[in-house]
Amino acid sequence: MHPRPPRGFSVACWYHGSTAARVRSHAMSTPRSIVVLTGAGISAESGIRTFRDSGGLWEDHDIEEVATYEAYARNPRKVLEFYNARRRDLQRPDIAPNAAHLALAEFERDFPGDFLLITQNVDDLHERAGSQRLLHMHGELHKVRCQRCHQIYASREDIALSTQCPWCMAAGKVRPHIVWFGEMPLHMDEIHVRLSECDLFVSIGTSGNVYPAAGFVELVHQRGATTVELNLEPSLGETLFRERYYGPASKVVPEFLSRLRGN
């Protein structure tokens, strides 16, 4: 059962089924404030492996061994090597923003209202595509953090146990600027304010497995704002989305944004 979309402009609502998608036209009022949440699914077509899907990074690594502070305290070399490899992967010449990243950046440039892009991804593909109104809630691979002076700075280099912080000169205190399991995501105060104000929330390429991001749609849904899911397949929170469009991000994201602009 798919909820009925709001009134306004023409939009095609795709009903996910085992055989073929049925298309129905509805109308949506032009939003004044938009929050977009992106997850690993938007970067998968750019060649970046997701963590949870078949063939993803967690199939090769135990979360408890590489993605918690306890793991870092227990075996910092192993954790640093894991993120060094992820950083080097991101710098491969074949890794580039895809049509979904580019469409979001173009929409942001042209949209006259309030716009915020929140990403769970630690890659820099949104930045490369041109996105500017962007928050990384889980950190960034191309940034590191000193645990002594708490300075955060950009770096594309590997982190070693002997790496020295350029600010306080402490050695062995530099870690990836990544939010590990059990740590508080970044920018949560600003995110909650923007979620409380938006009239359109769009979730792209997320599984609905990881909180607090998985709960964003419920917060917006309770307020009566429009919620849209753009995903390869239904997420765990699919019933909270007023509109649902399923397919590769490089296809469904540009198509949806084009309709939103009235093209």
N, C-alpha and C positions, 0 to 999 in steps of 0.2 A: 504494500500500500504506500503510494507516494503522496506526500502532502502537496497541497495546491500552492503554486508560486504566487507572489503578490502581483499587483497591477502596475502597469506602466508601459514598458516597451517590450517588443517581441523577443522572445527567447525560446530556444528549442530545448525541451526537457527530455533527456534520454533515459529510458527505463531499462535498467540492466536486466537481461534475461539470458537463458541458456542458449537460445537460438539466435534471435536478432533483436536489435534495439528498435523500439517504437519511438517515434518523434511526435511531440505535441507542442504547439505554440502557446505561450502564455505572455503575460505582460509584467514588467517590473518597473517601479518608479526609479528615477535616477538617484543614486545614493549621494549623500553629501560627505560621508565619512566611511572609509573602507579600511579594514584590517585584513591582511592576507597572511596566512601561516603556511610555510612550506616545510616539507620533510624530505627524507632521503629519496622518495620517488621522483622528485623533479630533477635530481642530478644523476639518476641511474642511466638515463639515455646519453649522458655525457661520458660514460665509461667509469663512473665512480661506483664501486660496489656498495650496496646497502648492507646494513649490519644484520638484519633480521630475516631477509628473504633467503630462499634456497640458493646456495652458492655464495652467501654473504659472508662478511668478515667474522661474525660470531661462530660460524661453522669451523673456522680454523683456530679460534681463540676462546678460552674460557673468560667470560666477563670478569670474574673475580680475580683473574690474574693480570688483567691489563687496563681495567676501566674503573678502578676504585682507588681511593687514597690509601687504603690498607695495602693494596697490591703494590703501589708505588713505594710505600714505606718498607715493605718486605723485600722487594726486588726492583729497585729503581732502574737498573740497567735494562731489564726486560721491558718495562713500561716505556721507557724512553725510546728503545729500539722500535717498539710497535708504532709509536706516533711519528718517529723519524721516517719510517717506511711509508706511513700514510701521507706525510708531507711531501716526500719525494714523488709519490704517485700523483699527487695533485699538480706537480710541476712538469709532468710528462707533456710533450708537445701535442699529443692527440686529445688531451683533456681541455675542453672548451665549453662555454655556455651553449645551451641548445635553444631551440625556438621558444620554449617556455620561459627561460630566463630572459631572453631578449624581449619577448612580448610584455612581460611584467615591467621591465625597465622603460619601455616605450610608453606603456599605459601610465606609469607614474609621472613621466615627463609632461604628459598631456592632460592629466586629470586635475581639474581646478580646485577640488575639495581636499579634505584631510585624507592622507594616505599613509599607511604604515605597513611595512613588510617585516614580519617576524620569521626568522628561520631557525629550525632545529639543526640545520646542517653546519658543519665546521669548515666546509670548503669556501672558496672565494668566488664562486661562479656568478653569484648575484652582483658582486662588485664589478667583475669583469664585463658583465652585460650592461652595466651603467646604473644599477640601482643605487640610490643615495639615502632614501628614508628607510633605513634598514637596521634591525636589531638582531644580533646573534645571541640567542638565549642559552646556547650550549657551548659558547666559546668559538675560537678560531684557530685553525691549524697554523696559520702564518703569524701567530702572536705567541709570546711566551710571558711568563709571570715569575717574578722573584718572590720567594716565600719570606725573605727577610725584610725588604723595603716595600714589597707589594707593588712595585712598578710593573706596568704592562707595556710591552714594546713589540714592534713588528720584527720578525725574523724569519728568513727562509732557510736558515741553516739547521743542520742536525744539532740536537742538544746532547751533550755528553755529561758524565758525572762531574767533570772538571770545568764545565762551562761557567764563565764568570759573568755576573750581572754588570752591565756597563754603567749602572747608576750607583750602586753601593759597593761594587767590586767584590761582593761575596761569591765564593766558588761553591758549587754543589748545591745551590739553593734555587736554581732555575728549573721550572717545570712547564709543561705545555699549558697554554691558556685554554684548557678544556674543562668543561663541567663533568666530573666523574659521577657515577652512580652514588647516591647518598649525599651529594653536594647540592646546594641551592642554585637553581638556574639564575641567569643574569637578567637584569632589567625588569624584574617582576613587578615592581611598583608602577613603572611607566606602562607596562603591558596591560595591567589590570585597569588603569585609567582609560586607556584607549579602547579596551574591550567594552567598558561601560558606556562609551560614547558613540561607538560605531553603529551605523545602520545597515552595514553589509559586512559579513564575515565569510571569507573564502579560505577553505582548507585544501591544500594541494600536496599530493604525494605523501600523505601521512597514514600510518597504520592504526592510530588510535590506541597504541599500546603504552606509550610513555607519558606519565603525568609529570608536571601539571598541564602540559600542552594538550593532552587528550581531553582535559576538562574545559578548554576554552569554548568549544562549541556549546556546551551546556550553559555556561554563563551568558552567552549571547542569546541563545535560544530562549532562556527564561525571560529575557527582556522583550522578546517579540521581534528582534531584528532579523533580517533575512540571512539565512545560512546556506552556503553552497559548498558541496564537496566535488572536487575534481581529482579523480584518482584512477589508478589502473583497475582497481576492484573495490568493492565496498569495504569501508573501514569498520571497526568495532562500534563506532558511534553513528553509523549511517542513518538511523531513524531520526536523529536530531537535526538532520539537514533538510531544508525545505526543497532544495534542488540538488540533483546528483547527476554527474556526467562522468562516464567511465571510459577510459582509453588511455593511450600513451600521453604523457604530459605535453610532449611537443606538439600534439594535435589538439587536445581538448582545451588547454590553457589559451592558446592564441584564438581559437574559435569562440570561447566564452567571452574573452576580453573584447573581441571585435563586436560581438552582439551587445555587450555592455556599453560600448561607445556609440552604438547605433549604426554601425557600418553594415 
